[in-house]
Amino acid sequence: MQLTSIIIPTFNGLTLLKACVSSIRQHTSVPYEIIVVDNGSGDGTLTYCRNENIKFVALPANLGFPAACNYGLRLAEGDSLMLLNNDTIVTPNWLPMLLNCLYSREEVGMVGPVSNYVNGKQKIRVRFTGISNMARIYHHVNPRKWRETKRLVGFCLLFKRKLFEQVGVLDERFAPGYYEDDDFSYRARLAGYQLLIAGDCFVYHRGSVSFRKNRRRSKLLLLRRNRRKFIDKWGVDPFQFI
């Protein structure tokens, strides 16, 4: 039976992490391992991981999302690899649904679910009325709801090990974050893989609830800077793939 490695980067998000791990344990019936990569938190994350017998990597400082993911990927033992944000809540039968989509064809290399908080084509088109309601609406195996896409968002990203071995780790030039998932999607497509949105799988994403003015400004500056890095690297604007 194949194993899926679920890599969860975190930074001072213990409450979110506990809820995420609890949902995985409650709703995952196929073999998996969790790898928490802690970006130098001071909130008891490592104690929690030890107490819960969760495999973890303890980084000395906040190295950002791409670097944290890469530490987890190098440690992963799974045939399938997943990057999962700590502010997600997974739903019943979520992983079999995503694996079903991922292994539907040889050329499919990477898949992602739909969600309430995500930009682009993965965003649900109905009003969000609660996690369990969304799961009831979306969780009916239906390959007709799988859609090919040019990019997948890294809040919940599942891919085959052979894609990882061919494409490599996330590009850390995009630290602390933003556009590393666009870059990874682009490299996967250049390697000949198809990307699919599993429209029959919903994963809740809490996302950024609010930004103070200075945080919002710094986020916008970071988005602008990393978009420019993507354009400088590839000669194309990632906006065209959203």
ZATI-916882 format. One record per atom (N, C-alpha, C): x, y, z. Coordinates in steps of 0.1 Angstrom, whole numbers, padded with zeros to 4 digits, always signed. Layout:
XYZ;...
***
This chain:
+0009-0012+0000;+0000+0000+0000;+0009+0012+0000;+0006+0022-0009;+0015+0033-0010;+0013+0043+0002;+0024+0050+0005;+0024+0059+0016;+0024+0074+0010;+0017+0082+0017;+0017+0097+0014;+0024+0104+0025;+0034+0112+0022;+0040+0121+0032;+0034+0134+0031;+0029+0139+0043;+0022+0152+0044;+0031+0161+0051;+0036+0171+0044;+0046+0180+0050;+0039+0193+0054;+0040+0197+0066;+0033+0209+0071;+0043+0219+0077;+0047+0229+0070;+0055+0240+0076;+0047+0248+0086;+0054+0253+0096;+0046+0261+0106;+0056+0271+0113;+0050+0282+0117;+0057+0292+0125;+0048+0299+0134;+0050+0296+0147;+0041+0301+0158;+0026+0300+0155;+0023+0288+0150;+0009+0286+0147;+0004+0273+0154;+0007+0271+0166;+0004+0258+0173;-0011+0255+0173;-0020+0265+0176;-0034+0263+0176;-0039+0258+0163;-0035+0264+0152;-0038+0260+0139;-0033+0246+0135;-0020+0244+0139;-0014+0231+0136;-0022+0219+0143;-0025+0221+0156;-0033+0211+0163;-0046+0208+0156;-0053+0218+0151;-0066+0216+0144;-0064+0209+0131;-0053+0212+0124;-0050+0206+0111;-0046+0191+0113;-0037+0188+0123;-0033+0174+0125;-0045+0166+0130;-0053+0172+0139;-0065+0165+0143;-0074+0161+0132;-0076+0170+0122;-0085+0167+0111;-0079+0156+0102;-0066+0156+0100;-0059+0146+0093;-0061+0132+0099;-0059+0132+0112;-0061+0119+0119;-0075+0114+0119;-0084+0123+0120;-0098+0120+0120;-0103+0115+0106;-0098+0121+0096;-0104+0119+0082;-0096+0111+0072;-0084+0106+0076;-0075+0099+0067;-0075+0084+0070;-0079+0076+0060;-0080+0062+0062;-0070+0054+0054;-0062+0061+0046;-0051+0055+0038;-0038+0058+0045;-0027+0050+0042;-0014+0052+0049;-0008+0066+0046;-0003+0072+0057;+0003+0085+0056;+0013+0087+0067;+0022+0096+0065;+0030+0101+0076;+0029+0116+0076;+0030+0122+0088;+0030+0137+0089;+0044+0141+0093;+0049+0151+0086;+0062+0157+0089;+0060+0172+0091;+0061+0177+0103;+0060+0191+0107;+0074+0197+0106;+0075+0208+0098;+0088+0216+0097;+0085+0229+0105;+0092+0230+0116;+0090+0242+0124;+0100+0253+0122;+0096+0265+0118;+0104+0276+0114;+0109+0284+0126;+0114+0277+0137;+0119+0285+0148;+0108+0290+0157;+0097+0283+0159;+0086+0288+0167;+0090+0289+0182;+0083+0297+0189;+0085+0298+0204;+0072+0295+0211;+0063+0287+0205;+0050+0286+0211;+0047+0271+0216;+0057+0263+0217;+0055+0250+0222;+0053+0239+0211;+0055+0243+0198;+0052+0234+0187;+0061+0221+0188;+0073+0222+0192;+0082+0210+0192;+0078+0201+0204;+0074+0207+0215;+0069+0198+0226;+0056+0191+0222;+0047+0198+0215;+0035+0192+0209;+0038+0180+0200;+0048+0182+0191;+0051+0172+0181;+0057+0159+0189;+0066+0162+0199;+0071+0151+0206;+0060+0143+0214;+0051+0150+0220;+0041+0144+0228;+0031+0136+0219;+0029+0141+0206;+0020+0134+0197;+0027+0124+0188;+0040+0122+0190;+0048+0113+0182;+0047+0116+0167;+0049+0129+0164;+0049+0134+0151;+0063+0136+0146;+0067+0131+0135;+0080+0134+0129;+0082+0149+0127;+0093+0155+0131;+0094+0169+0129;+0108+0173+0126;+0110+0185+0120;+0123+0191+0117;+0122+0205+0125;+0132+0207+0133;+0133+0220+0141;+0144+0229+0135;+0139+0239+0128;+0148+0249+0122;+0151+0260+0132;+0164+0265+0132;+0168+0275+0142;+0161+0288+0141;+0156+0291+0129;+0150+0304+0127;+0140+0303+0116;+0132+0314+0113;+0122+0313+0103;+0129+0315+0089;+0130+0304+0082;+0137+0304+0069;+0127+0306+0057;+0114+0307+0061;+0104+0309+0050;+0098+0296+0046;+0087+0297+0038;+0079+0285+0034;+0087+0276+0024;+0093+0281+0014;+0100+0272+0004;+0111+0263+0011;+0119+0270+0019;+0130+0262+0026;+0124+0252+0036;+0114+0255+0043;+0107+0246+0052;+0102+0234+0045;+0095+0236+0034;+0090+0225+0026;+0101+0216+0021;+0112+0222+0017;+0123+0214+0011;+0129+0205+0022;+0131+0210+0034;+0136+0201+0045;+0126+0189+0047;+0113+0192+0047;+0104+0181+0048;+0104+0171+0036;+0105+0177+0024;+0106+0168+0012;+0118+0159+0013;+0129+0164+0017;+0141+0156+0018;+0140+0144+0028;+0131+0146+0038;+0130+0136+0049;+0118+0126+0045;+0110+0130+0036;+0098+0122+0033;+0101+0108+0027;+0093+0099+0031;+0095+0085+0027;+0084+0081+0017;+0074+0089+0015;+0062+0085+0007;+0064+0084-0008;+0055+0076-0014;+0054+0075-0028;+0047+0087-0034;+0039+0093-0026;+0032+0106-0030;+0036+0116-0019;+0037+0129-0023;+0042+0139-0015;+0032+0150-0014;+0030+0155-0002;+0020+0166-0001;+0026+0178+0007;+0024+0190+0002;+0026+0202+0009;+0013+0207+0014;+0012+0210+0027;-0001+0213+0033;+0001+0225+0043;-0006+0236+0041;-0005+0247+0051;-0011+0243+0064;-0005+0249+0075;-0010+0246+0088;-0024+0251+0092;-0029+0261+0083;-0042+0267+0086;-0053+0260+0077;-0051+0247+0074;-0061+0240+0067;-0068+0230+0076;-0080+0226+0072;-0088+0216+0078;-0092+0206+0067;-0088+0194+0068;-0092+0184+0058;-0105+0178+0061;-0111+0172+0051;-0125+0167+0052;-0126+0152+0049;-0137+0145+0052;-0138+0131+0051;-0134+0126+0037;-0126+0116+0036;-0122+0109+0024;-0113+0118+0015;-0108+0129+0020;-0100+0139+0012;-0088+0133+0005;-0080+0125+0012;-0068+0120+0006;-0071+0109-0005;-0079+0099-0003;-0083+0090-0014;-0088+0097-0026;-0096+0108-0024;-0101+0116-0036;-0090+0122-0044;-0080+0128-0037;-0069+0134-0043;-0060+0124-0050;-0057+0113-0043;-0049+0102-0049;-0056+0096-0061;-0069+0094-0061;-0076+0089-0072;-0074+0098-0084;-0074+0111-0082;-0072+0121-0093;-0057+0120-0098;-0048+0120-0088;-0034+0120-0092;-0030+0108-0100;-0035+0096-0097;-0031+0084-0103;-0041+0079-0114;-0049+0089-0119;-0059+0086-0129;-0052+0083-0143;-0041+0090-0145;-0034+0089-0157;-0019+0090-0155;-0011+0084-0163;+0004+0084-0161;+0009+0099-0162;+0003+0107-0171;+0009+0120-0174;+0005+0130-0163;-0005+0127-0154;-0008+0136-0143;+0003+0135-0133;+0008+0147-0129;+0019+0147-0120;+0016+0154-0106;+0006+0163-0107;+0003+0171-0095;-0012+0175-0095;-0018+0174-0083;-0032+0178-0081;-0034+0186-0069;-0046+0194-0069;-0049+0201-0057;-0065+0202-0056;-0070+0204-0044;-0084+0204-0042;-0090+0218-0045;-0103+0219-0043;-0109+0232-0043;-0110+0237-0029;-0112+0250-0027;-0112+0256-0013;-0120+0269-0013;-0123+0273-0001;-0130+0286+0002;-0120+0298+0001;-0108+0296+0004;-0098+0307+0004;-0086+0303-0004;-0087+0307-0017;-0076+0304-0026;-0078+0313-0039;-0068+0318-0045;-0070+0326-0057;-0069+0317-0069;-0076+0321-0080;-0076+0314-0092;-0087+0303-0093;-0085+0293-0101;-0095+0284-0105;-0099+0274-0094;-0091+0273-0083;-0094+0264-0073;-0105+0269-0063;-0108+0282-0064;-0118+0288-0055;-0132+0282-0058;-0139+0279-0047;-0153+0274-0049;-0162+0285-0054;-0172+0281-0062;-0181+0290-0068;-0194+0292-0061;-0195+0285-0050;-0207+0286-0041;-0204+0293-0028;-0214+0299-0022;-0211+0306-0009;-0207+0295+0002;-0196+0299+0009;-0191+0290+0020;-0201+0290+0031;-0206+0278+0035;-0216+0277+0045;-0212+0267+0056;-0199+0265+0058;-0193+0256+0068;-0186+0245+0062;-0176+0240+0069;-0167+0229+0064;-0175+0217+0061;-0183+0212+0070;-0190+0199+0067;-0200+0201+0056;-0207+0212+0054;-0216+0215+0043;-0208+0214+0030;-0197+0220+0029;-0189+0220+0017;-0185+0206+0013;-0181+0199+0024;-0177+0185+0021;-0188+0177+0015;-0200+0179+0021;-0212+0172+0016;-0215+0175+0001;-0213+0188-0002;-0216+0193-0016;-0206+0187-0026;-0193+0187-0022;-0183+0184-0032;-0178+0170-0032;-0179+0163-0021;-0173+0149-0020;-0181+0138-0025;-0182+0138-0038;-0188+0127-0046;-0179+0124-0057;-0173+0112-0057;-0163+0109-0068;-0168+0112-0081;-0162+0121-0089;-0167+0125-0102;-0156+0130-0110;-0150+0121-0118;-0139+0126-0127;-0142+0137-0137;-0155+0139-0139;-0159+0150-0148;-0156+0164-0141;-0154+0163-0128;-0151+0176-0121;-0136+0178-0120;-0128+0170-0126;-0113+0172-0127;-0111+0181-0138;-0103+0191-0136;-0100+0201-0147;-0085+0203-0148;-0080+0203-0160;-0066+0206-0162;-0064+0221-0160;-0052+0224-0154;-0049+0238-0151;-0034+0240-0153;-0030+0253-0154;-0016+0256-0156;-0008+0259-0143;-0016+0261-0132;-0009+0263-0119;-0018+0258-0108;-0011+0253-0097;-0018+0249-0085;-0013+0257-0073;-0021+0260-0064;-0017+0268-0052;-0012+0259-0041;-0001+0263-0035;+0006+0255-0025;+0000+0252-0012;-0012+0257-0009;-0018+0255+0004;-0021+0240+0006;-0023+0232-0005;-0026+0218-0004;-0022+0212-0018;-0010+0207-0019;-0004+0203-0032;+0001+0189-0031;-0005+0180-0039;-0001+0166-0039;+0005+0162-0052;+0017+0156-0051;+0024+0152-0064;+0031+0139-0062;+0034+0133-0074;+0041+0120-0074;+0056+0122-0071;+0061+0111-0065;+0076+0112-0061;+0084+0113-0074;+0080+0107-0085;+0088+0107-0097;+0088+0122-0102;+0078+0129-0100;+0078+0143-0104;+0088+0151-0096;+0088+0149-0083;+0098+0155-0074;+0112+0152-0078;+0114+0139-0081;+0128+0135-0084;+0133+0141-0097;+0123+0144-0106;+0126+0150-0119;+0127+0165-0118;+0118+0171-0111;+0117+0186-0111;+0126+0192-0099;+0127+0185-0088;+0135+0190-0077;+0127+0198-0067;+0134+0204-0058;+0128+0211-0046;+0123+0224-0050;+0116+0231-0041;+0110+0244-0044;+0122+0254-0045;+0120+0264-0053;+0131+0274-0055;+0131+0284-0043;+0142+0284-0035;+0142+0292-0023;+0145+0307-0026;+0147+0311-0039;+0148+0325-0042;+0135+0332-0039;+0124+0325-0038;+0111+0331-0035;+0108+0332-0020;+0118+0329-0012;+0116+0330+0003;+0113+0345+0006;+0105+0348+0016;+0098+0338+0025;+0086+0331+0020;+0081+0336+0008;+0070+0329+0002;+0063+0337-0009;+0054+0331-0016;+0047+0336-0028;+0054+0334-0041;+0047+0327-0050;+0052+0324-0063;+0061+0311-0064;+0065+0306-0052;+0072+0293-0053;+0063+0282-0058;+0050+0283-0055;+0041+0272-0061;+0039+0275-0076;+0038+0287-0080;+0037+0290-0094;+0049+0285-0102;+0061+0287-0096;+0073+0282-0102;+0074+0267-0102;+0069+0261-0092;+0069+0246-0091;+0060+0240-0102;+0048+0247-0103;+0038+0243-0113;+0044+0244-0127;+0050+0255-0129;+0056+0258-0143;+0067+0248-0146;+0075+0244-0137;+0086+0234-0139;+0080+0221-0141;+0069+0217-0134;+0062+0204-0136;+0057+0204-0150;+0051+0214-0155;+0046+0214-0169;+0057+0214-0179;+0068+0220-0177;+0079+0220-0186;+0085+0206-0187;+0083+0198-0176;+0088+0184-0175;+0078+0175-0182;+0067+0180-0187;+0057+0172-0194;+0046+0167-0186;+0044+0171-0174;+0033+0166-0165;+0021+0175-0166;+0009+0169-0164;-0003+0176-0164;-0007+0179-0149;-0013+0191-0147;-0018+0195-0134;-0033+0195-0134;-0039+0189-0124;-0054+0188-0123;-0059+0194-0110;-0070+0201-0112;-0078+0205-0100;-0088+0194-0097;-0088+0188-0085;-0098+0178-0082;-0110+0185-0076;-0120+0188-0086;-0132+0195-0082;-0142+0187-0074;-0138+0175-0071;-0147+0167-0062;-0140+0165-0048;-0131+0174-0045;-0125+0173-0031;-0123+0188-0026;-0129+0190-0014;-0128+0203-0007;-0119+0202+0005;-0110+0212+0006;-0102+0213+0018;-0104+0228+0023;-0107+0229+0036;-0109+0242+0041;-0095+0249+0044;-0095+0262+0040;-0083+0270+0042;-0087+0283+0049;-0081+0284+0061;-0085+0296+0069;-0080+0309+0063;-0067+0309+0058;-0061+0320+0051;-0059+0332+0060;-0055+0343+0054;-0052+0355+0062;-0065+0362+0065;-0069+0363+0077;-0081+0369+0081;-0081+0384+0080;-0070+0390+0085;-0069+0405+0084;-0054+0409+0084;-0052+0420+0078;-0038+0425+0077;-0038+0439+0083;-0029+0442+0093;-0027+0456+0096;-0021+0463+0084;-0022+0476+0084;-0018+0483+0072;-0003+0480+0068;+0006+0480+0078;+0020+0478+0075;+0022+0464+0070;+0015+0454+0076;+0016+0440+0071;+0011+0438+0057;+0000+0445+0054;-0006+0444+0041;+0003+0450+0031;+0009+0461+0034;+0019+0468+0025;+0031+0459+0023;+0036+0453+0033;+0048+0444+0031;+0044+0432+0023;+0032+0427+0025;+0028+0415+0016;+0027+0419+0002;+0021+0431-0001;+0020+0436-0015;+0034+0438-0021;+0043+0443-0013;+0057+0445-0018;+0064+0432-0021;+0061+0422-0013;+0067+0409-0015;+0061+0402-0027;+0048+0403-0029;+0041+0398-0041;+0047+0404-0053;+0049+0417-0053;+0054+0424-0065;+0069+0420-0068;+0077+0418-0057;+0091+0415-0058;+0092+0400-0064;+0084+0391-0058;+0085+0377-0063;+0079+0375-0077;+0069+0383-0080;+0064+0382-0094;+0075+0386-0103;+0083+0396-0100;+0094+0401-0108;+0105+0390-0109;+0107+0383-0098;+0117+0372-0098;+0113+0361-0108;+0100+0358-0108;+0095+0348-0117;+0096+0352-0131;+0093+0365-0134;+0094+0370-0148;+0109+0370-0152;+0118+0374-0143;+0132+0374-0147;+0137+0360-0149;+0132+0350-0142;+0137+0336-0143;+0132+0330-0156;+0119+0332-0159;+0113+0325-0170;+0109+0333-0182;+0109+0346-0181;+0106+0354-0193;+0091+0355-0196;+0083+0350-0186;+0068+0351-0187;+0062+0356-0175;+0050+0362-0176;+0043+0367-0164;+0034+0357-0158;+0036+0353-0146;+0028+0342-0140;+0013+0346-0139;+0009+0359-0140;-0005+0363-0140;-0013+0356-0151;-0006+0352-0162;-0014+0346-0173;-0019+0332-0170;-0013+0326-0159;-0017+0312-0156;-0028+0312-0145;-0031+0323-0139;-0041+0323-0128;-0055+0321-0133;
***
